[in-house]
């Protein structure tokens, strides 16, 4: 259980760090910043409930899709800005980003 707690804290810290980086990179206003905080809170809450509560796996998939839907609706304009930034990267940086995030999500999925 201690490793699970440490792993969830590391994931939460990484999510907060990346969203803070997105906020400063895009010079978000107060309303967009609040929406980004809500999105990060939803994602972190999902990870915490997935680790701590013993519900069936199908319920967690339903909750995950709900969290992703609400998060994308709240931050669609921020996602557009990040996608435009992603398209301007060099091909090597694009490949590194895709590989890193796919490895990150795969390791989270395998562990949780």
C-alpha positions as CSV (number, residue, x, y, z in Angstrom):
1,X,0.0,0.0,0.0
2,X,2.9,2.4,0.7
3,X,4.2,1.9,-2.9
4,X,0.7,2.6,-4.2
5,X,0.5,5.8,-2.2
6,X,3.9,7.0,-3.3
7,X,3.1,6.1,-7.0
8,X,-0.2,8.1,-6.8
9,X,1.6,11.1,-5.2
10,X,4.2,11.0,-8.0
11,X,1.5,10.8,-10.7
12,X,-0.5,13.7,-9.0
13,X,2.7,15.8,-8.8
14,X,3.5,15.2,-12.4
15,X,-0.1,16.2,-13.5
16,X,0.1,19.4,-11.5
17,X,3.6,20.2,-12.9
18,X,2.5,19.6,-16.5
19,X,-0.7,21.7,-16.1
20,X,1.3,24.5,-14.4
21,X,3.7,24.4,-17.4
22,X,0.8,24.6,-19.8
23,X,-0.7,27.5,-17.9
24,X,2.5,29.5,-18.0
25,X,3.3,28.6,-21.6
26,X,-0.1,29.7,-22.9
27,X,-0.5,32.8,-20.7
28,X,-3.9,31.7,-19.5
29,X,-6.3,34.1,-18.0
30,X,-8.0,33.5,-14.6
31,X,-11.1,31.7,-16.0
32,X,-9.0,29.4,-18.1
33,X,-6.7,28.8,-15.2
34,X,-9.6,27.8,-12.9
35,X,-10.9,25.4,-15.6
36,X,-7.4,23.8,-15.8
37,X,-7.4,23.4,-12.0
38,X,-10.8,21.7,-12.1
39,X,-9.6,19.4,-14.8
40,X,-6.5,18.5,-12.8
41,X,-8.6,17.9,-9.7
42,X,-10.9,15.6,-11.6
43,X,-8.0,13.5,-13.0
44,X,-6.3,13.3,-9.6
45,X,-9.5,12.4,-7.9
46,X,-10.0,9.6,-10.5
47,X,-6.6,8.2,-9.7
48,X,-7.2,8.3,-6.0
49,X,-10.6,6.6,-6.2
50,X,-9.2,4.0,-8.5
51,X,-6.5,3.1,-6.1
52,X,-8.4,3.4,-2.8
53,X,-12.0,2.2,-3.5
54,X,-12.7,-1.5,-4.5
55,X,-15.2,-0.9,-7.2
56,X,-15.5,-3.2,-10.4
57,X,-13.1,-2.3,-13.2
58,X,-16.0,-1.6,-15.6
59,X,-17.2,1.2,-13.3
60,X,-13.7,2.8,-13.4
61,X,-13.7,2.8,-17.2
62,X,-17.1,4.5,-17.2
63,X,-15.8,7.1,-14.7
64,X,-12.6,7.6,-16.8
65,X,-14.6,8.3,-19.9
66,X,-16.8,10.7,-18.0
67,X,-13.8,12.5,-16.5
68,X,-12.1,12.7,-20.0
69,X,-15.3,14.0,-21.6
70,X,-15.9,16.7,-18.9
71,X,-12.2,17.6,-19.0
72,X,-12.1,18.0,-22.7
73,X,-15.3,20.1,-22.7
74,X,-13.9,22.4,-20.0
75,X,-10.5,22.9,-21.7
76,X,-11.2,22.6,-25.4
77,X,-9.6,26.0,-26.1
78,X,-6.5,25.1,-24.2
79,X,-6.3,21.8,-26.0
80,X,-6.5,23.6,-29.3
81,X,-3.6,25.9,-28.3
82,X,-1.5,22.9,-27.2
83,X,-2.3,21.0,-30.4
84,X,-1.1,24.0,-32.5
85,X,2.1,24.1,-30.5
86,X,2.5,20.4,-30.9
87,X,2.2,20.7,-34.7
88,X,5.0,23.3,-34.8
89,X,7.6,21.0,-33.0
90,X,10.4,19.4,-34.9
91,X,9.8,15.7,-36.0
92,X,12.3,14.4,-33.4
93,X,10.5,16.3,-30.6
94,X,7.1,15.0,-31.8
95,X,8.3,11.4,-31.7
96,X,9.9,11.9,-28.2
97,X,6.6,13.4,-26.9
98,X,4.5,10.7,-28.3
99,X,6.7,7.9,-27.0
100,X,7.0,9.5,-23.5
101,X,3.3,10.0,-23.0
102,X,2.4,6.6,-24.4
103,X,4.9,5.0,-22.0
104,X,3.6,7.2,-19.2
105,X,-0.1,6.2,-19.8
106,X,0.9,2.5,-20.3
107,X,2.8,2.4,-17.0
108,X,-0.1,4.0,-15.2
109,X,-2.6,1.6,-16.8
110,X,-0.4,-1.5,-16.0
111,X,0.0,-0.4,-12.4
112,X,-3.5,0.8,-11.6
